[in-house]
């Protein structure tokens, strides 16, 4: 018997995403919609890899989550340390990182890094600014002029979360990948979530851009005259796409995390008080709290809030829902009151000429269709 289309609400989601694949927005899309820790709808569409060899996407495909690393790893690790009393949110970063003990940076607090209100620029090519010396990365960030006074406005900043990664390392004595394994991956029993995928696992990983054309264009435009011999020319597949994370060894506070959609759900659940195995419920309230009242974006502890104008949450999620996106085409939004998680993983940087598609409208429509599907199921 054929089930009527209107009785299969998930079909609308899959058909919508299949249409965006056909339009060339991205070669693959894997999604999962969960409620009360139960997967309600999930599907895998398109090709995780088209070049150099084809591999279809599955629910087990591992994606470069890009900036989802910020909340899912750096934010979670910071929340654990905060919960244990190892720092206070309004502590000066300079108390822990002497590199920030400068007249223009003494006023930057840990809270400001977590909410992107430090005044640090969005991005700089650290591999150029340090002449390829990893150990000089933090000093290079600290030397960057601020674009606004600390606390004055929200400027989304990779540099701020790279700094948080270094802060975690100073506090724990362990690099962020080791710390994540000890404090997150192992306790949750994650088997397909990591930094720096093994070469043997590459066929199960979605591919990214062919070479570094996007970043290279930015560097040649804005940092002309600085040479760099570390550009990648082959398809970036099984290693981090982000240039600064790659330069820093594949693991940094802003990018480098790889995971499947099902294990991303396990990470997302750690931010819901009734579900978290790693945090207390009262700590999880920080992720719904607007810490940037009156500023140009609504930001909480490592997340953006849906009340932010033009956020990728769309109109179907409540103002205190929180979420994040990743440059490679990933996103995760959480409606904690209803214990709902919405995950959409794509690899929009693969098999496409520049410019990459802006998929924010796709994300909003995905959330609208997902909430509708949950309502009528």
Protein Blocks (a to p, Z undefined) as FASTA:
>chain_A
ZZdfklmmmlmmmmmmmmmmmnopambdcddddeehiafbdcdehjfbfbfbdcdddfkb
ccdekjmmmmmmmmmmmmmmmmnopacfklcfklmmmmlmcfklmmpcfklmmnopnopa
fbdcfklmnnopaklmmmmmmmpccfbdehkaccddfklmmmmmmmmmmmnopafklmmm
mmmmmmnopakbcehiafklmmmpccddehjklmmmmmmmmmghiacfkbcfbdcehiaf
blklmmnoopafkbopacdfklmmmmmmmmgmklpmkbcfklmmmmmpcfkghiabdcde
hiacfklghianbjmbcfkbccdddfkopacdddfknopacdddddfkgoiacddddfkl
mmmmmmmmmmmmmmmZZ
